[in-house]
Amino acid sequence: MNVIFVLAAIVIAFLVFTWLLRVVKATLTTALTIALLVLVLQFVFGIGPGQLWQQVNQLWQGVWQSVTGGG
């Protein structure tokens, strides 16, 4: 009976560890992509992070107003 518990624990630990690695990989890939995009916008087009952040905020406010029906 203990052998079954140990094997089940090993399988669950392996699955959780594999899932965690996938999450970390996806997070790092997304973060590096965003950083590269911000650097390209800054050096090629002269758009700073503050301007980009302001535009993203305006975009989300517009989406939120569209969803909630606010004016």
PyMOL Python script that loads the backbone (N, CA, C, O; Angstrom):
from pymol import cmd

cmd.read_pdbstr("""\
ATOM      1  N   MET A   1       0.817  -1.191   0.000  1.00  0.00           N
ATOM      2  CA  MET A   1       0.000   0.000   0.000  1.00  0.00           C
ATOM      3  C   MET A   1       0.864   1.259   0.000  1.00  0.00           C
ATOM      4  O   MET A   1       0.541   2.223  -0.693  1.00  0.00           O
ATOM      5  N   ASN A   2       1.956   1.265   0.765  1.00  0.00           N
ATOM      6  CA  ASN A   2       2.830   2.433   0.811  1.00  0.00           C
ATOM      7  C   ASN A   2       3.511   2.684  -0.522  1.00  0.00           C
ATOM      8  O   ASN A   2       3.778   3.830  -0.883  1.00  0.00           O
ATOM      9  N   VAL A   3       3.793   1.617  -1.254  1.00  0.00           N
ATOM     10  CA  VAL A   3       4.442   1.752  -2.552  1.00  0.00           C
ATOM     11  C   VAL A   3       3.529   2.513  -3.514  1.00  0.00           C
ATOM     12  O   VAL A   3       4.002   3.326  -4.308  1.00  0.00           O
ATOM     13  N   ILE A   4       2.241   2.253  -3.446  1.00  0.00           N
ATOM     14  CA  ILE A   4       1.286   2.950  -4.307  1.00  0.00           C
ATOM     15  C   ILE A   4       1.268   4.441  -3.979  1.00  0.00           C
ATOM     16  O   ILE A   4       1.244   5.278  -4.880  1.00  0.00           O
ATOM     17  N   PHE A   5       1.278   4.772  -2.680  1.00  0.00           N
ATOM     18  CA  PHE A   5       1.301   6.183  -2.283  1.00  0.00           C
ATOM     19  C   PHE A   5       2.572   6.884  -2.751  1.00  0.00           C
ATOM     20  O   PHE A   5       2.524   8.024  -3.214  1.00  0.00           O
ATOM     21  N   VAL A   6       3.692   6.208  -2.631  1.00  0.00           N
ATOM     22  CA  VAL A   6       4.964   6.792  -3.059  1.00  0.00           C
ATOM     23  C   VAL A   6       4.966   7.007  -4.568  1.00  0.00           C
ATOM     24  O   VAL A   6       5.378   8.066  -5.041  1.00  0.00           O
ATOM     25  N   LEU A   7       4.511   6.018  -5.323  1.00  0.00           N
ATOM     26  CA  LEU A   7       4.455   6.162  -6.779  1.00  0.00           C
ATOM     27  C   LEU A   7       3.494   7.269  -7.191  1.00  0.00           C
ATOM     28  O   LEU A   7       3.794   8.046  -8.097  1.00  0.00           O
ATOM     29  N   ALA A   8       2.344   7.347  -6.535  1.00  0.00           N
ATOM     30  CA  ALA A   8       1.381   8.404  -6.839  1.00  0.00           C
ATOM     31  C   ALA A   8       1.980   9.773  -6.519  1.00  0.00           C
ATOM     32  O   ALA A   8       1.808  10.716  -7.291  1.00  0.00           O
ATOM     33  N   ALA A   9       2.670   9.890  -5.406  1.00  0.00           N
ATOM     34  CA  ALA A   9       3.300  11.153  -5.034  1.00  0.00           C
ATOM     35  C   ALA A   9       4.384  11.545  -6.036  1.00  0.00           C
ATOM     36  O   ALA A   9       4.513  12.722  -6.372  1.00  0.00           O
ATOM     37  N   ILE A  10       5.142  10.602  -6.504  1.00  0.00           N
ATOM     38  CA  ILE A  10       6.185  10.878  -7.498  1.00  0.00           C
ATOM     39  C   ILE A  10       5.558  11.350  -8.808  1.00  0.00           C
ATOM     40  O   ILE A  10       6.039  12.306  -9.418  1.00  0.00           O
ATOM     41  N   VAL A  11       4.499  10.693  -9.237  1.00  0.00           N
ATOM     42  CA  VAL A  11       3.831  11.076 -10.483  1.00  0.00           C
ATOM     43  C   VAL A  11       3.235  12.476 -10.353  1.00  0.00           C
ATOM     44  O   VAL A  11       3.378  13.301 -11.255  1.00  0.00           O
ATOM     45  N   ILE A  12       2.573  12.740  -9.237  1.00  0.00           N
ATOM     46  CA  ILE A  12       1.979  14.068  -9.029  1.00  0.00           C
ATOM     47  C   ILE A  12       3.062  15.135  -8.962  1.00  0.00           C
ATOM     48  O   ILE A  12       2.912  16.205  -9.551  1.00  0.00           O
ATOM     49  N   ALA A  13       4.144  14.860  -8.255  1.00  0.00           N
ATOM     50  CA  ALA A  13       5.241  15.829  -8.169  1.00  0.00           C
ATOM     51  C   ALA A  13       5.836  16.100  -9.550  1.00  0.00           C
ATOM     52  O   ALA A  13       6.155  17.244  -9.876  1.00  0.00           O
ATOM     53  N   PHE A  14       5.984  15.070 -10.348  1.00  0.00           N
ATOM     54  CA  PHE A  14       6.508  15.236 -11.708  1.00  0.00           C
ATOM     55  C   PHE A  14       5.569  16.087 -12.549  1.00  0.00           C
ATOM     56  O   PHE A  14       6.022  16.981 -13.263  1.00  0.00           O
ATOM     57  N   LEU A  15       4.275  15.825 -12.477  1.00  0.00           N
ATOM     58  CA  LEU A  15       3.311  16.603 -13.244  1.00  0.00           C
ATOM     59  C   LEU A  15       3.288  18.068 -12.817  1.00  0.00           C
ATOM     60  O   LEU A  15       3.236  18.956 -13.668  1.00  0.00           O
ATOM     61  N   VAL A  16       3.325  18.330 -11.523  1.00  0.00           N
ATOM     62  CA  VAL A  16       3.347  19.707 -11.028  1.00  0.00           C
ATOM     63  C   VAL A  16       4.628  20.404 -11.465  1.00  0.00           C
ATOM     64  O   VAL A  16       4.589  21.557 -11.894  1.00  0.00           O
ATOM     65  N   PHE A  17       5.752  19.726 -11.362  1.00  0.00           N
ATOM     66  CA  PHE A  17       7.025  20.312 -11.770  1.00  0.00           C
ATOM     67  C   PHE A  17       7.033  20.616 -13.266  1.00  0.00           C
ATOM     68  O   PHE A  17       7.508  21.675 -13.676  1.00  0.00           O
ATOM     69  N   THR A  18       6.516  19.705 -14.081  1.00  0.00           N
ATOM     70  CA  THR A  18       6.438  19.933 -15.524  1.00  0.00           C
ATOM     71  C   THR A  18       5.545  21.122 -15.838  1.00  0.00           C
ATOM     72  O   THR A  18       5.887  21.953 -16.680  1.00  0.00           O
ATOM     73  N   TRP A  19       4.400  21.208 -15.166  1.00  0.00           N
ATOM     74  CA  TRP A  19       3.489  22.338 -15.359  1.00  0.00           C
ATOM     75  C   TRP A  19       4.165  23.646 -14.962  1.00  0.00           C
ATOM     76  O   TRP A  19       4.046  24.649 -15.665  1.00  0.00           O
ATOM     77  N   LEU A  20       4.874  23.634 -13.836  1.00  0.00           N
ATOM     78  CA  LEU A  20       5.563  24.830 -13.365  1.00  0.00           C
ATOM     79  C   LEU A  20       6.626  25.286 -14.368  1.00  0.00           C
ATOM     80  O   LEU A  20       6.767  26.485 -14.607  1.00  0.00           O
ATOM     81  N   LEU A  21       7.359  24.371 -14.944  1.00  0.00           N
ATOM     82  CA  LEU A  21       8.354  24.728 -15.948  1.00  0.00           C
ATOM     83  C   LEU A  21       7.710  25.362 -17.171  1.00  0.00           C
ATOM     84  O   LEU A  21       8.250  26.314 -17.734  1.00  0.00           O
ATOM     85  N   ARG A  22       6.562  24.842 -17.583  1.00  0.00           N
ATOM     86  CA  ARG A  22       5.862  25.423 -18.732  1.00  0.00           C
ATOM     87  C   ARG A  22       5.388  26.837 -18.427  1.00  0.00           C
ATOM     88  O   ARG A  22       5.479  27.719 -19.281  1.00  0.00           O
ATOM     89  N   VAL A  23       4.886  27.060 -17.221  1.00  0.00           N
ATOM     90  CA  VAL A  23       4.424  28.400 -16.827  1.00  0.00           C
ATOM     91  C   VAL A  23       5.594  29.379 -16.801  1.00  0.00           C
ATOM     92  O   VAL A  23       5.479  30.496 -17.307  1.00  0.00           O
ATOM     93  N   VAL A  24       6.710  28.971 -16.220  1.00  0.00           N
ATOM     94  CA  VAL A  24       7.887  29.843 -16.157  1.00  0.00           C
ATOM     95  C   VAL A  24       8.398  30.141 -17.564  1.00  0.00           C
ATOM     96  O   VAL A  24       8.754  31.284 -17.852  1.00  0.00           O
ATOM     97  N   LYS A  25       8.443  29.162 -18.428  1.00  0.00           N
ATOM     98  CA  LYS A  25       8.906  29.369 -19.800  1.00  0.00           C
ATOM     99  C   LYS A  25       8.000  30.354 -20.531  1.00  0.00           C
ATOM    100  O   LYS A  25       8.485  31.261 -21.207  1.00  0.00           O
ATOM    101  N   ALA A  26       6.691  30.180 -20.399  1.00  0.00           N
ATOM    102  CA  ALA A  26       5.750  31.083 -21.061  1.00  0.00           C
ATOM    103  C   ALA A  26       5.869  32.496 -20.505  1.00  0.00           C
ATOM    104  O   ALA A  26       5.796  33.467 -21.258  1.00  0.00           O
ATOM    105  N   THR A  27       6.052  32.618 -19.199  1.00  0.00           N
ATOM    106  CA  THR A  27       6.190  33.932 -18.574  1.00  0.00           C
ATOM    107  C   THR A  27       7.451  34.639 -19.057  1.00  0.00           C
ATOM    108  O   THR A  27       7.410  35.819 -19.404  1.00  0.00           O
ATOM    109  N   LEU A  28       8.559  33.927 -19.079  1.00  0.00           N
ATOM    110  CA  LEU A  28       9.814  34.525 -19.531  1.00  0.00           C
ATOM    111  C   LEU A  28       9.756  34.902 -21.006  1.00  0.00           C
ATOM    112  O   LEU A  28      10.258  35.955 -21.401  1.00  0.00           O
ATOM    113  N   THR A  29       9.151  34.052 -21.811  1.00  0.00           N
ATOM    114  CA  THR A  29       9.021  34.352 -23.236  1.00  0.00           C
ATOM    115  C   THR A  29       8.193  35.615 -23.447  1.00  0.00           C
ATOM    116  O   THR A  29       8.556  36.472 -24.252  1.00  0.00           O
ATOM    117  N   THR A  30       7.084  35.728 -22.727  1.00  0.00           N
ATOM    118  CA  THR A  30       6.230  36.911 -22.842  1.00  0.00           C
ATOM    119  C   THR A  30       6.955  38.155 -22.359  1.00  0.00           C
ATOM    120  O   THR A  30       6.888  39.198 -23.009  1.00  0.00           O
ATOM    121  N   ALA A  31       7.647  38.063 -21.232  1.00  0.00           N
ATOM    122  CA  ALA A  31       8.359  39.216 -20.690  1.00  0.00           C
ATOM    123  C   ALA A  31       9.464  39.678 -21.646  1.00  0.00           C
ATOM    124  O   ALA A  31       9.626  40.879 -21.862  1.00  0.00           O
ATOM    125  N   LEU A  32      10.208  38.759 -22.209  1.00  0.00           N
ATOM    126  CA  LEU A  32      11.268  39.125 -23.140  1.00  0.00           C
ATOM    127  C   LEU A  32      10.709  39.718 -24.427  1.00  0.00           C
ATOM    128  O   LEU A  32      11.301  40.633 -24.999  1.00  0.00           O
ATOM    129  N   THR A  33       9.580  39.205 -24.881  1.00  0.00           N
ATOM    130  CA  THR A  33       8.942  39.752 -26.080  1.00  0.00           C
ATOM    131  C   THR A  33       8.475  41.180 -25.846  1.00  0.00           C
ATOM    132  O   THR A  33       8.666  42.047 -26.699  1.00  0.00           O
ATOM    133  N   ILE A  34       7.861  41.430 -24.690  1.00  0.00           N
ATOM    134  CA  ILE A  34       7.413  42.786 -24.361  1.00  0.00           C
ATOM    135  C   ILE A  34       8.603  43.721 -24.243  1.00  0.00           C
ATOM    136  O   ILE A  34       8.557  44.843 -24.748  1.00  0.00           O
ATOM    137  N   ALA A  35       9.667  43.282 -23.586  1.00  0.00           N
ATOM    138  CA  ALA A  35      10.857  44.129 -23.440  1.00  0.00           C
ATOM    139  C   ALA A  35      11.467  44.458 -24.797  1.00  0.00           C
ATOM    140  O   ALA A  35      11.866  45.598 -25.034  1.00  0.00           O
ATOM    141  N   LEU A  36      11.542  43.487 -25.678  1.00  0.00           N
ATOM    142  CA  LEU A  36      12.077  43.719 -27.018  1.00  0.00           C
ATOM    143  C   LEU A  36      11.204  44.701 -27.790  1.00  0.00           C
ATOM    144  O   LEU A  36      11.718  45.586 -28.474  1.00  0.00           O
ATOM    145  N   LEU A  37       9.896  44.550 -27.683  1.00  0.00           N
ATOM    146  CA  LEU A  37       8.977  45.455 -28.359  1.00  0.00           C
ATOM    147  C   LEU A  37       9.125  46.885 -27.853  1.00  0.00           C
ATOM    148  O   LEU A  37       9.136  47.828 -28.644  1.00  0.00           O
ATOM    149  N   VAL A  38       9.239  47.047 -26.538  1.00  0.00           N
ATOM    150  CA  VAL A  38       9.411  48.390 -25.967  1.00  0.00           C
ATOM    151  C   VAL A  38      10.734  49.002 -26.424  1.00  0.00           C
ATOM    152  O   VAL A  38      10.785  50.191 -26.740  1.00  0.00           O
ATOM    153  N   LEU A  39      11.794  48.212 -26.462  1.00  0.00           N
ATOM    154  CA  LEU A  39      13.084  48.733 -26.921  1.00  0.00           C
ATOM    155  C   LEU A  39      13.040  49.142 -28.389  1.00  0.00           C
ATOM    156  O   LEU A  39      13.586  50.181 -28.760  1.00  0.00           O
ATOM    157  N   VAL A  40      12.400  48.342 -29.219  1.00  0.00           N
ATOM    158  CA  VAL A  40      12.283  48.687 -30.638  1.00  0.00           C
ATOM    159  C   VAL A  40      11.479  49.970 -30.808  1.00  0.00           C
ATOM    160  O   VAL A  40      11.865  50.853 -31.574  1.00  0.00           O
ATOM    161  N   LEU A  41      10.359  50.073 -30.092  1.00  0.00           N
ATOM    162  CA  LEU A  41       9.547  51.291 -30.180  1.00  0.00           C
ATOM    163  C   LEU A  41      10.330  52.521 -29.718  1.00  0.00           C
ATOM    164  O   LEU A  41      10.199  53.602 -30.292  1.00  0.00           O
ATOM    165  N   GLN A  42      11.139  52.344 -28.682  1.00  0.00           N
ATOM    166  CA  GLN A  42      11.886  53.469 -28.140  1.00  0.00           C
ATOM    167  C   GLN A  42      13.009  53.906 -29.079  1.00  0.00           C
ATOM    168  O   GLN A  42      13.158  55.098 -29.346  1.00  0.00           O
ATOM    169  N   PHE A  43      13.785  52.975 -29.574  1.00  0.00           N
ATOM    170  CA  PHE A  43      14.956  53.343 -30.356  1.00  0.00           C
ATOM    171  C   PHE A  43      14.658  53.608 -31.828  1.00  0.00           C
ATOM    172  O   PHE A  43      15.335  54.423 -32.454  1.00  0.00           O
ATOM    173  N   VAL A  44      13.668  52.943 -32.383  1.00  0.00           N
ATOM    174  CA  VAL A  44      13.366  53.116 -33.798  1.00  0.00           C
ATOM    175  C   VAL A  44      12.379  54.255 -34.016  1.00  0.00           C
ATOM    176  O   VAL A  44      12.547  55.071 -34.923  1.00  0.00           O
ATOM    177  N   PHE A  45      11.339  54.303 -33.170  1.00  0.00           N
ATOM    178  CA  PHE A  45      10.284  55.283 -33.385  1.00  0.00           C
ATOM    179  C   PHE A  45      10.279  56.424 -32.375  1.00  0.00           C
ATOM    180  O   PHE A  45       9.524  57.382 -32.542  1.00  0.00           O
ATOM    181  N   GLY A  46      11.092  56.349 -31.345  1.00  0.00           N
ATOM    182  CA  GLY A  46      11.155  57.404 -30.342  1.00  0.00           C
ATOM    183  C   GLY A  46       9.977  57.422 -29.387  1.00  0.00           C
ATOM    184  O   GLY A  46       9.703  58.441 -28.754  1.00  0.00           O
ATOM    185  N   ILE A  47       9.287  56.316 -29.281  1.00  0.00           N
ATOM    186  CA  ILE A  47       8.145  56.220 -28.370  1.00  0.00           C
ATOM    187  C   ILE A  47       8.653  55.668 -27.038  1.00  0.00           C
ATOM    188  O   ILE A  47       9.172  54.554 -26.978  1.00  0.00           O
ATOM    189  N   GLY A  48       8.502  56.450 -25.983  1.00  0.00           N
ATOM    190  CA  GLY A  48       8.995  56.043 -24.677  1.00  0.00           C
ATOM    191  C   GLY A  48       8.027  55.137 -23.950  1.00  0.00           C
ATOM    192  O   GLY A  48       6.865  55.015 -24.337  1.00  0.00           O
ATOM    193  N   PRO A  49       8.508  54.499 -22.892  1.00  0.00           N
ATOM    194  CA  PRO A  49       7.654  53.604 -22.107  1.00  0.00           C
ATOM    195  C   PRO A  49       6.451  54.324 -21.495  1.00  0.00           C
ATOM    196  O   PRO A  49       5.372  53.742 -21.382  1.00  0.00           O
ATOM    197  N   GLY A  50       6.633  55.590 -21.100  1.00  0.00           N
ATOM    198  CA  GLY A  50       5.522  56.348 -20.525  1.00  0.00           C
ATOM    199  C   GLY A  50       4.407  56.574 -21.528  1.00  0.00           C
ATOM    200  O   GLY A  50       3.228  56.446 -21.198  1.00  0.00           O
ATOM    201  N   GLN A  51       4.777  56.906 -22.736  1.00  0.00           N
ATOM    202  CA  GLN A  51       3.778  57.107 -23.784  1.00  0.00           C
ATOM    203  C   GLN A  51       3.059  55.797 -24.098  1.00  0.00           C
ATOM    204  O   GLN A  51       1.844  55.777 -24.299  1.00  0.00           O
ATOM    205  N   LEU A  52       3.806  54.728 -24.138  1.00  0.00           N
ATOM    206  CA  LEU A  52       3.226  53.418 -24.424  1.00  0.00           C
ATOM    207  C   LEU A  52       2.258  53.007 -23.312  1.00  0.00           C
ATOM    208  O   LEU A  52       1.166  52.508 -23.583  1.00  0.00           O
ATOM    209  N   TRP A  53       2.669  53.221 -22.060  1.00  0.00           N
ATOM    210  CA  TRP A  53       1.824  52.871 -20.924  1.00  0.00           C
ATOM    211  C   TRP A  53       0.536  53.689 -20.919  1.00  0.00           C
ATOM    212  O   TRP A  53      -0.536  53.162 -20.621  1.00  0.00           O
ATOM    213  N   GLN A  54       0.640  54.973 -21.249  1.00  0.00           N
ATOM    214  CA  GLN A  54      -0.537  55.833 -21.312  1.00  0.00           C
ATOM    215  C   GLN A  54      -1.513  55.328 -22.382  1.00  0.00           C
ATOM    216  O   GLN A  54      -2.724  55.318 -22.162  1.00  0.00           O
ATOM    217  N   GLN A  55      -0.997  54.917 -23.515  1.00  0.00           N
ATOM    218  CA  GLN A  55      -1.850  54.404 -24.593  1.00  0.00           C
ATOM    219  C   GLN A  55      -2.515  53.095 -24.203  1.00  0.00           C
ATOM    220  O   GLN A  55      -3.681  52.867 -24.525  1.00  0.00           O
ATOM    221  N   VAL A  56      -1.779  52.234 -23.510  1.00  0.00           N
ATOM    222  CA  VAL A  56      -2.349  50.963 -23.052  1.00  0.00           C
ATOM    223  C   VAL A  56      -3.477  51.231 -22.052  1.00  0.00           C
ATOM    224  O   VAL A  56      -4.516  50.573 -22.102  1.00  0.00           O
ATOM    225  N   ASN A  57      -3.275  52.193 -21.145  1.00  0.00           N
ATOM    226  CA  ASN A  57      -4.319  52.544 -20.183  1.00  0.00           C
ATOM    227  C   ASN A  57      -5.560  53.075 -20.885  1.00  0.00           C
ATOM    228  O   ASN A  57      -6.680  52.711 -20.525  1.00  0.00           O
ATOM    229  N   GLN A  58      -5.373  53.928 -21.879  1.00  0.00           N
ATOM    230  CA  GLN A  58      -6.509  54.460 -22.623  1.00  0.00           C
ATOM    231  C   GLN A  58      -7.242  53.341 -23.363  1.00  0.00           C
ATOM    232  O   GLN A  58      -8.470  53.340 -23.441  1.00  0.00           O
ATOM    233  N   LEU A  59      -6.488  52.402 -23.897  1.00  0.00           N
ATOM    234  CA  LEU A  59      -7.102  51.267 -24.584  1.00  0.00           C
ATOM    235  C   LEU A  59      -7.984  50.466 -23.631  1.00  0.00           C
ATOM    236  O   LEU A  59      -9.125  50.143 -23.963  1.00  0.00           O
ATOM    237  N   TRP A  60      -7.461  50.146 -22.449  1.00  0.00           N
ATOM    238  CA  TRP A  60      -8.231  49.367 -21.485  1.00  0.00           C
ATOM    239  C   TRP A  60      -9.439  50.133 -20.969  1.00  0.00           C
ATOM    240  O   TRP A  60     -10.492  49.541 -20.731  1.00  0.00           O
ATOM    241  N   GLN A  61      -9.300  51.450 -20.793  1.00  0.00           N
ATOM    242  CA  GLN A  61     -10.444  52.251 -20.374  1.00  0.00           C
ATOM    243  C   GLN A  61     -11.536  52.227 -21.436  1.00  0.00           C
ATOM    244  O   GLN A  61     -12.717  52.128 -21.103  1.00  0.00           O
ATOM    245  N   GLY A  62     -11.162  52.316 -22.693  1.00  0.00           N
ATOM    246  CA  GLY A  62     -12.124  52.236 -23.788  1.00  0.00           C
ATOM    247  C   GLY A  62     -12.819  50.886 -23.842  1.00  0.00           C
ATOM    248  O   GLY A  62     -14.030  50.807 -24.050  1.00  0.00           O
ATOM    249  N   VAL A  63     -12.040  49.817 -23.651  1.00  0.00           N
ATOM    250  CA  VAL A  63     -12.620  48.473 -23.645  1.00  0.00           C
ATOM    251  C   VAL A  63     -13.576  48.333 -22.470  1.00  0.00           C
ATOM    252  O   VAL A  63     -14.678  47.806 -22.621  1.00  0.00           O
ATOM    253  N   TRP A  64     -13.157  48.803 -21.302  1.00  0.00           N
ATOM    254  CA  TRP A  64     -14.003  48.690 -20.106  1.00  0.00           C
ATOM    255  C   TRP A  64     -15.305  49.466 -20.275  1.00  0.00           C
ATOM    256  O   TRP A  64     -16.373  48.985 -19.895  1.00  0.00           O
ATOM    257  N   GLN A  65     -15.215  50.676 -20.850  1.00  0.00           N
ATOM    258  CA  GLN A  65     -16.415  51.467 -21.074  1.00  0.00           C
ATOM    259  C   GLN A  65     -17.328  50.786 -22.087  1.00  0.00           C
ATOM    260  O   GLN A  65     -18.550  50.840 -21.945  1.00  0.00           O
ATOM    261  N   SER A  66     -16.767  50.155 -23.090  1.00  0.00           N
ATOM    262  CA  SER A  66     -17.582  49.446 -24.074  1.00  0.00           C
ATOM    263  C   SER A  66     -18.299  48.253 -23.453  1.00  0.00           C
ATOM    264  O   SER A  66     -19.452  47.969 -23.778  1.00  0.00           O
ATOM    265  N   VAL A  67     -17.607  47.567 -22.565  1.00  0.00           N
ATOM    266  CA  VAL A  67     -18.189  46.386 -21.930  1.00  0.00           C
ATOM    267  C   VAL A  67     -19.266  46.779 -20.930  1.00  0.00           C
ATOM    268  O   VAL A  67     -20.334  46.168 -20.885  1.00  0.00           O
ATOM    269  N   THR A  68     -18.979  47.813 -20.118  1.00  0.00           N
ATOM    270  CA  THR A  68     -19.920  48.193 -19.069  1.00  0.00           C
ATOM    271  C   THR A  68     -20.998  49.139 -19.569  1.00  0.00           C
ATOM    272  O   THR A  68     -21.990  49.363 -18.875  1.00  0.00           O
ATOM    273  N   GLY A  69     -20.823  49.700 -20.761  1.00  0.00           N
ATOM    274  CA  GLY A  69     -21.819  50.629 -21.291  1.00  0.00           C
ATOM    275  C   GLY A  69     -21.703  52.011 -20.702  1.00  0.00           C
ATOM    276  O   GLY A  69     -22.621  52.822 -20.827  1.00  0.00           O
ATOM    277  N   GLY A  70     -20.577  52.290 -20.057  1.00  0.00           N
ATOM    278  CA  GLY A  70     -20.364  53.600 -19.437  1.00  0.00           C
ATOM    279  C   GLY A  70     -20.043  54.658 -20.484  1.00  0.00           C
ATOM    280  O   GLY A  70     -19.637  54.336 -21.600  1.00  0.00           O
ATOM    281  N   GLY A  71     -20.225  55.905 -20.120  1.00  0.00           N
ATOM    282  CA  GLY A  71     -20.009  56.988 -21.061  1.00  0.00           C
ATOM    283  C   GLY A  71     -18.727  57.628 -20.805  1.00  0.00           C
ATOM    284  O   GLY A  71     -18.360  58.575 -21.502  1.00  0.00           O
TER     285      GLY A  71
END
""", "prot")
cmd.dss("prot")
cmd.show_as("cartoon", "prot")
cmd.util.cbc("prot")
cmd.orient("prot")
